[in-house]
Every structure is written in C-alpha cells, then in structure tokens.
Amino acid sequence: MQIYLDYSATTPTRKEAIAVMQTVLTEQWGNPSSLHEWGQRAATVVEQARVQVAGLINAVDPASIIFTSGGTEANNLAIMGVARLYAVPQHIIISSVEHSAISETVKLLEMWGWEVTRLSVDVKGRVNPLDLKAALRHNTVLVSIIYGQSEVGTVQPIAELSKIVRSHGALFHTDAVQAAGRLPIDVQQLPVDLLSLSSHKIYGPQGVGALYLRPGVELMPLLGGGGQEMGLRSGTQAVPIIAGFGVAAELAAEELATETPRLIELRDRAFAQLAEIPGLIATGDSCDRLPHHISMCLEYADGEKLSGKTLVRQLNLAGIGISAGAACHSGKLSPSPILLAMGYSEKAALGGIRITLGRDTTEADIDWTVMVLKQVLQRLAPDLSLVKR
C-alpha cells in the first residue's frame, strides 16, 4: 500500500494540466515575444493562463498576475521589488513564522541596513493584530504576513492585518502559496497589495508561480532583460508550464466549494484519532486552519532516538509519505524554528510532524496511517505506554 500525505510539499500534476502542456509543447511552442504567427499562438496561451490564474483569486485585471518560477521567486520579487524602490534603507515587518523564502530574504535586507521587526506569535502560531499596530513606524514601507503557515497550518487574520497596514499607508504582502486553491481568496475584498502563488501546490506543474500585484503598486524588477511580464520579470516565459498552471488554477477554483469541506472532514477525522496517542499533541490553530493540514509534535522527542524525522522514515518504510518540521544540518538535527517561535521546547520542536491531505486522500488512508503510526510509536518507545488501553 502506498499512501501519499505530503500535499503541502507538492501535489501530483493533474491530467488536465498535463494534456494542455503536451498540446503546447507540440503545437504552440513559439516564443511569446515574437510577432509572427508562432509567437502569437504562444502569447495567446500565456494570456489565457493569466486570466485563469487571476480568476482563482478574483483579480479583475489579468495584467496584475506576474508569472515567476515559483512561490519563492514571487516572494522575493515582492520583498526585494519594494525594497529596491528606496535609495535609503527603511523598515519592514514580517511574522516570526514566515516561510524561509521570506525570512531568509529579509536577512539580506538587514545586511544592507534595513530595520526588520519580526512579530511574535501565540502558541497557536497567530499574530496579534495589536502587535502589528504597535510595530508600525513612520518609515514602515512593507508588511509581509504568511496566509496559511505551511508547517503548522495556522491561518492568519489577513483581512484584519491588511486593513491595519493599509490605514497606515504601507504596502501589505501575503504568501498565499498554501492557502490558494484550498481557501477562497478574493483580492477585490481583501486589502492586500501583493500576493504569492505556486502552481505545484494546486496540482499544476512544478517550476511556475505568480505574484499578484494590485494595480497602481510599483515594483523594481529583480532581473534585467527583455522586459517580459509587464517589465517585472524578464526572460522568455515557460509557456507549457504556465499553461498547465492556468488549467490547474481554473479547476481549483471550480472545485473549491466541494473539495474544501471534504478535506476538512478528513482532517478532523485524523485529529480525532491522533488524539488517542498520549504524548502526541496537536500544533497550530484548531479552528483557523488550512483545510487539508494536520500537524502534531512529540512532547517526548529525543533527537538521537526519536524525532519527527524518525517517524517520517518509519512511515516511509510502511509506504506512507508525511513530513517533519525539524531540519538536519551537517548531520545534526535542528529543532523546528516555527515551533520554537510558538513557544515549544527544543525537545518538542524536534518532534514535529505534518500530514497533509489532497484530492486522492480517503478515510481508509487516514485510518491506516494512524494505525501504522501507533504501531511505530509502540515499537520505538514501548516504555512510554503510548497507546491508550
């Protein structure tokens, strides 16, 4: 039995996206910047995909969608594209639970003299809007808060946070890579200025993403070149995978109303069963949470004998794919910075695991995975009486 439960890492490319990619590769393979028929056929494919991706977040103007190589580049373009507008370093605010595509990028800004405020979060991983309001300064030019946290699943109060920032006059960016296609997002109602997306999180191909840029907001491009993507992302567009992204976005929007409730039901079923394992505690917000996301940590984790990575390896041997929060650097296991930021001990932060669900996940997959996890823990730590009698 093979059970894939790591959909937050990547999703399988859906057959409809593959079909359109094959058509483009064989029939519409021109350079979209070329003026002849071959180029214009390719340009039409790109613009159709732009409309489809815009539809996923209700962006009225498709030109507000800038195609990138993925979510990481979209995040970098948002942060650095704003920062490069200023000759003198300013102030930026992020949360302490951002994806590394944000947290590592702002470290570069700090090296260049920028001031960075990292907002603390509570034990659920949520930013307090009052903390954001207090952190704003006269020279705050950008605030970036992740929409749905990839490791613990917590969904931030983005509408409230972005309203605070807008009233202050700064720009607001959100990394919505994990939320788009799983939660309804309407940029006509949500006062965000920049929003990052990724194709391979919504059953599109890897290697393509997008940055939504509210009309009227300025950015400096990161790449010099031919001025593609409204002058903000030079380089010949990857037409086939952009086309696949467009199809995946359109279908994700169509299926949102039925797929999200199904995932929530499966998620809650998993949490209920996992709660029967003493020492394994849920992390993140139980209510404001990504619909497909389950995260737990071992209170009694031991980096040498038992950790989240240990469980990932053991479940992999049983044909089940999940992921862990702790990272291994140079042979030494490091605790999850996200769990540490949420107030967990270093020991517990070594024991984080993430189970994320998708289109192919069934109740039987959930039940089998929980049973295998119980058996693994009983075997690895029999003295802890892990399973309730």
C-alpha positions in Angstrom: 0.0 0.0 0.0 1.3 3.4 -1.0 -0.3 6.5 0.7 0.9 10.0 -0.1 0.2 12.5 2.6 2.6 15.3 1.9 0.4 17.5 -0.3 1.8 20.7 1.2 5.2 19.8 -0.2 3.9 19.2 -3.7 0.9 17.8 -5.4 0.7 15.4 -8.4 0.2 17.2 -11.7 -3.4 16.6 -12.7 -4.1 15.0 -16.1 -5.9 18.1 -17.5 -2.8 20.2 -16.9 -0.6 17.5 -18.5 -2.8 17.4 -21.5 -2.7 21.1 -22.2 1.1 21.1 -21.6 1.5 18.3 -24.2 -0.5 20.3 -26.7 1.5 23.5 -26.1 4.8 21.5 -26.4 3.8 20.1 -29.8 1.6 22.9 -31.3 2.1 26.2 -29.5 5.8 26.2 -28.8 6.8 29.6 -30.1 8.4 32.5 -28.2 5.5 34.7 -26.9 7.6 37.8 -27.6 7.8 37.1 -31.3 5.4 39.0 -33.6 4.8 36.2 -36.1 2.1 33.6 -36.0 4.1 31.0 -34.0 4.9 33.6 -31.4 1.4 34.9 -31.2 0.0 31.4 -30.7 2.3 31.1 -27.7 1.4 34.6 -26.4 -2.3 33.6 -26.5 -1.6 30.6 -24.3 0.2 32.8 -21.8 -2.6 35.3 -21.6 -5.2 32.7 -21.3 -3.4 31.2 -18.3 -3.1 34.7 -16.9 -6.9 35.0 -17.0 -7.3 31.6 -15.4 -4.8 32.3 -12.5 -6.4 35.7 -12.0 -9.8 34.0 -11.6 -8.6 31.9 -8.7 -8.2 35.0 -6.6 -10.8 37.1 -8.3 -8.2 39.6 -9.7 -10.3 41.6 -12.1 -7.3 42.8 -14.2 -5.3 39.8 -15.5 -2.3 42.0 -16.0 -2.0 42.1 -12.2 -0.7 38.5 -12.4 3.1 38.3 -12.9 4.4 34.8 -13.8 7.5 33.7 -11.9 9.4 30.4 -11.5 7.5 29.6 -8.3 6.4 30.8 -4.9 10.0 31.5 -3.8 10.6 33.9 -6.6 7.2 35.5 -6.2 8.1 36.2 -2.5 11.5 37.5 -3.4 10.0 39.8 -6.1 7.5 41.2 -3.6 10.1 41.9 -0.9 13.1 42.9 -3.0 10.9 44.6 -5.6 9.6 47.0 -3.0 12.9 47.4 -1.2 14.8 48.4 -4.4 12.5 51.4 -4.8 14.3 53.1 -1.9 17.7 54.6 -2.0 17.9 54.7 1.8 17.0 51.6 4.0 13.6 51.7 5.5 11.6 49.4 7.9 9.8 46.1 7.1 7.6 43.9 9.3 7.2 40.1 9.0 6.0 37.4 11.4 8.2 35.0 13.2 6.6 32.1 11.4 7.3 33.0 7.8 8.4 30.6 5.1 12.2 30.7 4.5 11.5 32.4 1.2 10.5 35.4 3.2 12.7 35.1 6.4 15.9 34.5 4.5 15.2 37.3 2.1 14.7 39.9 4.8 18.1 38.8 6.4 19.7 40.2 3.2 17.9 43.4 3.7 19.2 43.6 7.3 22.7 43.2 5.9 22.0 46.3 3.7 20.9 48.4 6.7 17.2 47.8 6.7 15.3 47.6 10.0 13.3 44.4 10.4 10.6 43.7 13.0 9.6 40.1 13.5 6.2 39.9 15.1 5.9 37.2 17.8 3.0 34.7 17.6 1.0 32.9 20.3 1.1 29.1 21.0 -1.3 28.6 18.1 1.0 30.4 15.7 -1.2 33.5 15.2 -0.1 37.1 15.0 -1.9 39.6 17.3 -3.2 42.5 15.3 -2.5 44.8 18.2 1.2 43.8 18.0 1.2 44.7 14.3 -0.4 48.1 15.0 2.2 48.8 17.7 5.1 47.8 15.4 4.3 50.2 12.6 6.6 53.2 12.2 6.7 56.3 10.1 9.2 54.5 7.8 7.5 51.2 7.6 7.1 50.6 3.8 6.1 46.9 3.7 4.5 44.2 5.9 4.6 40.6 4.9 2.5 38.0 6.8 2.0 34.4 5.7 -1.6 33.5 4.9 -1.5 29.8 5.9 1.5 28.5 7.7 3.0 25.6 5.9 4.3 23.6 8.9 1.5 24.0 11.5 -1.4 25.0 9.3 -2.5 28.2 11.1 -4.4 30.7 9.0 -3.6 34.3 10.0 -6.3 37.1 10.2 -5.1 38.5 6.9 -8.2 40.7 6.3 -7.7 42.5 9.7 -3.9 42.7 9.4 -4.0 44.1 5.9 -6.6 46.8 6.9 -4.3 48.0 9.7 -1.4 48.3 7.2 -3.5 50.0 4.6 -4.7 52.6 7.0 -1.1 53.3 7.9 -0.2 53.8 4.3 2.3 50.9 3.9 2.1 48.0 1.5 0.9 44.6 2.5 2.1 41.3 1.1 1.0 37.8 1.9 2.5 34.4 1.0 -0.7 32.5 0.0 1.1 29.5 -1.5 -0.5 27.1 0.9 -3.9 28.8 1.0 -4.8 29.4 -2.6 -6.9 26.7 -4.1 -7.8 25.5 -0.6 -9.5 28.6 0.8 -11.5 31.2 -1.1 -9.4 34.3 -1.8 -10.9 37.5 -3.2 -8.4 40.3 -3.7 -11.3 42.6 -4.5 -12.4 42.3 -0.9 -9.1 41.6 0.7 -6.9 44.7 1.1 -3.6 43.1 0.1 -1.2 44.8 -2.4 0.9 41.7 -3.2 0.1 38.0 -3.0 2.3 35.0 -3.9 1.0 31.8 -5.6 2.6 28.5 -6.7 1.4 26.1 -9.3 2.6 22.8 -7.8 0.6 23.3 -4.6 -2.7 23.2 -6.7 -2.0 20.2 -9.0 -0.2 22.2 -11.6 3.4 21.6 -12.8 6.5 22.5 -10.8 8.6 25.4 -11.8 6.0 28.2 -12.2 4.3 30.5 -9.8 2.8 34.0 -9.8 2.8 37.3 -7.9 -0.4 39.3 -7.8 0.3 43.0 -7.9 -2.5 45.3 -7.1 -2.9 47.8 -10.0 -1.1 51.0 -9.2 1.5 49.4 -6.9 5.1 49.8 -8.1 8.0 47.3 -8.0 11.5 47.3 -9.2 12.3 44.1 -11.2 14.9 41.7 -10.0 16.1 40.6 -13.4 17.3 42.8 -16.3 16.4 41.7 -19.8 13.8 41.8 -22.4 11.0 43.2 -20.2 8.6 40.3 -20.3 5.8 40.1 -17.7 4.9 43.8 -17.8 8.6 44.6 -17.4 8.8 43.0 -14.0 10.1 39.5 -14.8 12.4 39.4 -17.8 13.1 36.1 -19.5 11.2 34.1 -22.1 8.1 32.7 -20.5 7.9 28.9 -19.9 4.8 28.6 -22.0 3.9 24.9 -21.4 4.1 25.0 -17.6 2.3 28.4 -17.5 -0.5 26.8 -19.5 -0.6 23.9 -17.0 -0.7 26.3 -14.1 -3.6 28.1 -15.7 -5.7 24.9 -16.1 -4.9 23.8 -12.6 -5.9 27.2 -11.2 -9.2 27.2 -13.1 -10.1 23.7 -11.9 -9.1 24.5 -8.3 -11.5 27.4 -8.4 -14.3 25.3 -9.7 -13.7 22.5 -7.2 -13.2 24.7 -4.1 -16.8 24.5 -2.9 -16.8 20.7 -2.7 -13.2 19.8 -2.1 -12.6 22.1 0.9 -15.4 20.7 3.0 -14.3 17.2 2.1 -10.7 17.9 3.2 -11.9 19.5 6.5 -13.9 16.3 7.3 -10.9 14.1 6.7 -8.6 16.5 8.6 -10.9 16.4 11.6 -11.2 12.6 11.4 -7.4 12.4 11.6 -7.1 14.8 14.5 -9.7 12.8 16.5 -7.8 9.6 16.0 -4.4 11.0 16.7 -5.7 12.5 19.9 -5.8 8.9 21.2 -2.0 8.7 21.3 -0.6 10.1 24.6 2.4 12.4 24.1 1.4 13.3 20.6 -0.1 16.8 20.7 -1.7 18.9 18.0 0.1 22.1 16.9 -1.3 25.2 15.3 -4.8 26.6 15.5 -7.6 24.1 15.6 -10.2 26.5 14.2 -8.4 28.9 11.9 -6.6 26.3 10.0 -5.8 25.2 6.4 -8.5 22.6 5.5 -6.0 19.9 4.4 -3.5 20.3 7.2 -2.7 18.1 10.3 0.3 18.8 12.4 1.5 17.2 15.7 4.6 17.1 17.8 6.0 14.5 20.2 6.4 16.0 23.7 9.0 13.4 24.5 11.1 13.7 21.3 14.7 12.8 21.6 17.0 14.0 18.8 19.1 10.9 18.9 16.5 8.2 19.2 13.0 9.6 18.4 12.1 12.7 16.4 9.8 13.8 13.8 12.3 12.7 11.1 12.4 9.3 12.7 8.7 9.0 12.2 8.9 10.2 8.6 11.5 7.5 7.9 9.5 4.8 9.7 6.2 5.6 7.9 8.1 5.8 4.6 9.2 2.2 5.2 5.5 1.4 5.5 4.7 3.1 2.2 3.3 6.3 3.8 4.7 9.8 2.9 4.5 12.5 5.5 7.0 15.3 6.5 8.7 16.7 9.6 9.4 20.2 10.8 12.9 19.7 12.3 15.8 20.1 9.8 19.1 18.2 9.6 22.2 20.3 9.0 25.6 18.7 8.7 24.4 15.5 10.4 22.9 17.4 13.4 19.2 17.6 13.9 17.9 21.2 14.5 14.6 21.9 16.1 11.8 23.5 14.1 12.2 27.3 14.2 8.4 27.6 13.7 7.6 25.5 16.8 10.3 27.4 18.8 8.7 30.7 17.7 5.4 29.3 19.0 6.9 28.7 22.5 7.5 24.9 22.3 10.6 23.5 24.0 13.6 22.4 21.9 12.8 18.8 22.6 9.2 19.1 21.4 10.4 21.2 18.4 12.4 18.2 17.3 9.3 16.0 17.2 7.1 17.9 14.8 5.3 16.0 12.0 3.0 17.2 9.2 0.3 15.2 7.5 -1.3 17.0 4.6 -4.2 15.7 2.5 -5.3 16.0 -1.1 -7.7 15.0 -3.9 -6.8 11.3 -3.7 -6.9 11.0 0.1 -9.6 8.7 1.6 -10.9 7.8 5.0 -9.2 4.5 4.6 -5.9 6.3 4.1 -6.4 8.2 7.3 -7.4 5.2 9.4 -4.4 3.1 8.1 -1.9 5.8 8.6 -3.0 6.4 12.2 -2.8 2.7 12.9 0.7 2.4 11.5 1.8 5.5 13.4 0.6 3.9 16.7 2.4 0.7 15.9 5.6 2.6 15.1 5.5 4.5 18.4 4.7 1.4 20.4 7.8 -0.2 18.9 10.1 2.7 19.2 9.1 3.7 22.7 7.3 0.8 24.4 8.1 2.1 27.9 6.0 5.2 27.4 2.7 3.3 27.1 1.9 5.4 24.1 -1.5 3.9 23.1 -4.4 4.3 25.4 -5.9 1.0 26.6 
